[in-house]
Amino acid sequence: MTAVLSGELLLTELDFARLLKLNSAALRELLDDASALPSPEIPADVVTMNSRVLVSDDARAAPQTLTLCYPPDADPHAGRVSVLSPVGAALLGRRVGSEVSWRTPTGERRALRIEALLFQPEASGDYLA
């Protein structure tokens, strides 16, 4: 078993390999800072691809649910955010309780707190999602 640091960015080995294939310069920097673990070793509180998370921010009265997905499956109006979007990249590999931040295309700083992980494929035994 691999030791995991609390502030570390964690990805499954499968997510890491799939994300490398997207060939995104912005994502490449994130991947350079990540640790890749076998899917069964990913802690159940880490946001992986196809995870559904409950997030909150100061601007909204109620928390919202977001699903982190690959670009072809993105539908922001349905809460499906692409890993290539600023918010998607900010969520990837982070733990419940973390505050994530990013800049919008206009330069505005935004932040969310990950309140809960409602679904994580690996926690449910799906190591190929």
C-alpha positions in Angstrom: 0.0 0.0 0.0 1.2 3.5 -0.9 1.4 6.2 1.8 -0.8 9.1 1.0 -0.3 12.7 2.2 -3.4 14.7 3.1 -2.8 17.6 0.7 -1.6 15.5 -2.2 -3.4 15.4 -5.6 -4.4 11.8 -6.2 -5.5 10.1 -9.4 -6.2 6.5 -10.4 -3.6 5.0 -12.8 -6.4 4.6 -15.3 -7.6 8.2 -15.0 -4.0 9.4 -15.3 -3.5 7.4 -18.5 -6.8 8.5 -20.1 -6.2 12.2 -19.2 -2.7 12.1 -20.7 -4.3 11.1 -24.0 -6.4 14.3 -24.0 -3.2 16.1 -24.7 -4.1 19.3 -22.8 -1.3 21.7 -21.8 -3.3 22.9 -18.8 -4.1 19.4 -17.7 -0.5 18.3 -18.2 0.7 20.7 -15.5 -1.9 19.2 -13.1 -0.8 15.7 -14.0 2.8 16.5 -13.3 1.9 17.3 -9.7 -0.3 14.2 -9.2 0.3 10.8 -7.7 -1.2 7.9 -9.5 -2.4 4.9 -7.5 -4.1 1.6 -8.5 -7.8 2.1 -8.4 -8.4 -0.1 -5.4 -6.0 2.0 -3.4 -7.7 5.4 -4.0 -9.3 6.6 -0.8 -13.1 6.9 -0.9 -13.0 10.6 -0.2 -11.0 11.6 -3.4 -12.7 13.0 -6.4 -12.0 10.8 -9.4 -13.3 10.8 -13.0 -17.1 10.3 -13.1 -17.4 11.1 -9.4 -20.5 13.1 -8.2 -19.7 15.7 -5.6 -21.7 18.1 -3.4 -20.1 21.5 -3.4 -20.9 24.8 -1.8 -19.7 28.4 -2.3 -20.5 31.7 -0.6 -22.5 33.0 -3.6 -25.1 30.3 -3.5 -27.6 29.6 -0.8 -27.8 25.9 -1.4 -25.0 23.4 -2.2 -25.0 22.0 -5.8 -24.1 18.6 -7.2 -21.5 18.3 -9.9 -20.3 15.3 -11.8 -16.7 15.3 -13.1 -16.6 13.9 -16.7 -14.6 13.7 -19.9 -15.2 16.4 -22.5 -17.7 14.5 -24.7 -20.0 13.9 -21.7 -20.0 17.5 -20.4 -23.3 19.3 -19.9 -22.9 22.2 -17.5 -26.6 22.8 -17.3 -27.0 19.3 -16.0 -24.1 19.7 -13.6 -21.7 17.6 -15.7 -18.4 19.5 -15.8 -15.5 18.6 -18.1 -12.2 17.8 -16.6 -10.8 20.3 -19.1 -12.9 23.2 -17.6 -11.3 25.3 -14.9 -13.7 24.0 -12.2 -13.3 20.4 -13.4 -9.6 20.5 -13.3 -9.8 22.1 -9.8 -11.9 19.3 -8.5 -9.9 16.4 -9.9 -7.9 14.5 -7.3 -9.0 16.6 -4.4 -10.5 15.3 -1.1 -13.8 16.0 0.7 -13.4 19.1 2.9 -11.0 20.7 0.4 -11.5 24.2 -0.9 -10.7 24.5 -4.6 -10.2 27.7 -6.6 -9.7 28.6 -10.2 -9.8 31.6 -12.5 -12.6 32.1 -15.0 -11.8 33.1 -18.6 -12.4 36.7 -17.6 -9.8 36.4 -14.8 -12.3 36.3 -11.9 -11.3 34.1 -9.0 -13.9 31.5 -8.0 -13.9 28.9 -5.2 -15.9 25.9 -4.0 -15.7 23.7 -1.0 -16.1 19.9 -1.5 -18.8 19.0 1.0 -19.4 15.4 0.2 -18.6 12.7 -2.3 -22.0 11.3 -3.4 -20.6 8.8 -5.8 -17.1 7.6 -6.6 -16.8 4.7 -9.1 -13.8 3.2 -7.3 -15.6 3.1 -3.9 -18.4 1.2 -5.6 -16.0 -1.3 -7.1 -16.1 0.1 -10.6 -12.4 0.3 -11.5 -13.0 0.9 -15.3 -15.4 3.9 -15.2 
